[in-house]
Amino acid sequence: MNDPIVDDVRTVRDAHAARFNYDLMAIFLDIKKREKERGLDFVDGVARQTVSNKTLRSTEALATINVVAPAVEI
């Protein structure tokens, strides 16, 4: 199934990449240049801070909910 919006986005993206001979660094530098010209910042290039497994485990423990089933009369 083709989506016309997705097709349009891919066409524009391909045309942009073709202008730079599909060179990823050249495409990236062009995006950064456009951001600077427009006062925008879409790609910061900074990696996210990693979270240790120990922190994840303690967070999961806090998020655990103990559910007690209600008493059922027979």
Residue pairs with C-beta under 8 A, 6 or more apart in sequence:
16 27
16 30
17 27
20 26
20 27
20 30
28 43
31 42
31 43
32 43
34 40
35 41
35 42
35 43
